[in-house]
Amino acid sequence: MGNEHYARFIADWCAATGMPAWSAAEDKHVEIDDTVVGLVSGGPDEPQALHIYIDLGRYEADEMYPNLLEANLSPDPGEPGCFALHPLTRSVVYRTTRQLNDAHGAALLPVQLQALIASARHRLDAALAH
């Protein structure tokens, strides 16, 4: 996709984490706290968007799906994301979006992702206990 926001995001992320840079045309999967996180650019339709997919693992309880749908109905006001089912792995995924702009630097995102992972796992646990 090659837009300036995503290219800057990659440069800032790599400077903050020490990771080697990746192409702005590719999606990136990173592991944070033993959790795979997908980072996907919004593309030409959403040049400032960074879509974040957090793989929370595979669960076999069919009865949990209504609970996850209910959790999506009342999202956390501080984190407007939603739960989904990965079409290939059948893992529960938490999906959210960040806007890439000067106020939201990629250097802070790794730490923010740790908090987001913890929040998503907490919401998942609450949905499963429902």
C-alpha positions as CSV (number, residue, x, y, z in Angstrom):
1,M,0.0,0.0,0.0
2,G,2.9,2.4,0.6
3,N,1.2,5.4,2.3
4,E,3.2,7.8,4.5
5,H,1.4,7.0,7.7
6,Y,2.0,3.3,7.6
7,A,5.7,3.7,6.4
8,R,6.2,6.1,9.3
9,F,4.5,3.7,11.7
10,I,6.9,0.9,10.5
11,A,9.9,3.1,11.0
12,D,8.8,4.2,14.5
13,W,7.9,0.7,15.6
14,C,11.2,-0.7,14.4
15,A,13.1,2.1,16.1
16,A,11.3,1.4,19.4
17,T,11.5,-2.4,19.3
18,G,14.7,-3.1,17.4
19,M,12.9,-5.2,14.9
20,P,13.9,-5.2,11.3
21,A,11.7,-3.2,9.1
22,W,9.1,-4.8,6.8
23,S,7.6,-3.6,3.6
24,A,4.6,-1.2,3.8
25,A,2.9,-3.5,1.3
26,E,2.8,-6.5,3.7
27,D,0.9,-7.4,6.8
28,K,3.0,-8.1,9.9
29,H,2.5,-10.6,12.7
30,V,4.4,-10.1,15.9
31,E,4.4,-12.1,19.2
32,I,3.7,-10.1,22.4
33,D,3.5,-11.9,25.7
34,D,3.0,-15.3,23.9
35,T,0.2,-13.8,21.9
36,V,0.2,-13.4,18.1
37,V,-0.9,-10.0,17.0
38,G,-1.6,-9.1,13.4
39,L,-0.9,-5.6,12.2
40,V,-2.7,-4.7,8.9
41,S,-2.7,-1.4,7.1
42,G,-6.0,0.1,6.2
43,G,-4.9,0.3,2.6
44,P,-5.9,3.1,0.2
45,D,-9.4,3.3,1.5
46,E,-8.3,3.9,5.1
47,P,-4.7,5.3,4.8
48,Q,-4.5,6.3,8.5
49,A,-6.0,3.0,9.8
50,L,-4.0,0.2,11.4
51,H,-6.2,-2.9,12.0
52,I,-5.0,-5.0,14.9
53,Y,-6.0,-8.6,15.3
54,I,-5.1,-10.4,18.6
55,D,-5.2,-14.2,18.4
56,L,-6.6,-15.3,21.8
57,G,-6.4,-19.0,21.1
58,R,-8.7,-21.8,20.1
59,Y,-11.7,-22.7,22.2
60,E,-14.0,-25.7,21.6
61,A,-17.1,-24.5,23.5
62,D,-19.8,-23.8,21.0
63,E,-22.0,-22.3,23.7
64,M,-19.4,-19.4,24.1
65,Y,-20.3,-17.9,20.7
66,P,-23.6,-16.3,21.9
67,N,-21.6,-14.9,24.8
68,L,-19.0,-13.4,22.5
69,L,-21.7,-11.8,20.4
70,E,-23.2,-10.3,23.5
71,A,-19.8,-9.0,24.5
72,N,-19.6,-7.3,21.0
73,L,-22.9,-5.6,21.7
74,S,-21.5,-3.8,24.7
75,P,-17.9,-3.0,23.8
76,D,-15.6,-1.4,26.2
77,P,-16.0,2.4,25.7
78,G,-12.2,2.8,26.0
79,E,-11.5,0.1,23.4
80,P,-14.1,-0.1,20.6
81,G,-13.1,-3.6,19.3
82,C,-15.0,-6.8,18.7
83,F,-14.5,-10.6,18.9
84,A,-14.5,-12.8,15.8
85,L,-13.6,-16.3,14.8
86,H,-10.6,-16.7,12.5
87,P,-11.8,-18.4,9.3
88,L,-8.8,-20.7,8.9
89,T,-7.5,-21.4,12.5
90,R,-10.9,-21.2,14.2
91,S,-9.2,-19.1,17.0
92,V,-11.0,-16.4,18.8
93,V,-9.6,-13.1,17.6
94,Y,-10.1,-9.6,19.1
95,R,-10.1,-7.0,16.4
96,T,-9.7,-3.2,16.8
97,T,-8.4,-0.3,14.8
98,R,-6.0,2.5,15.6
99,Q,-5.6,5.7,13.6
100,L,-2.0,6.4,12.6
101,N,-1.4,10.1,13.2
102,D,1.1,12.2,15.0
103,A,-0.8,12.0,18.2
104,H,-0.6,8.2,18.2
105,G,3.0,7.2,17.8
106,A,4.1,3.6,17.0
107,A,6.8,3.8,19.6
108,L,4.1,3.6,22.3
109,L,2.1,0.9,20.5
110,P,4.0,-2.2,21.8
111,V,3.3,-1.2,25.4
112,Q,-0.3,-0.3,24.5
113,L,-0.7,-3.7,22.8
114,Q,0.3,-5.5,26.0
115,A,-2.5,-3.6,27.8
116,L,-4.9,-4.4,25.0
117,I,-4.1,-8.1,25.1
118,A,-4.8,-8.2,28.8
119,S,-8.1,-6.3,28.4
120,A,-9.2,-8.6,25.5
121,R,-8.3,-11.7,27.6
122,H,-10.2,-10.3,30.5
123,R,-13.3,-9.6,28.3
124,L,-13.0,-13.1,26.8
125,D,-12.8,-14.7,30.3
126,A,-15.9,-12.7,31.4
127,A,-17.8,-13.8,28.2
128,L,-16.9,-17.4,28.8
129,A,-17.9,-17.3,32.4
130,H,-21.3,-15.7,31.5
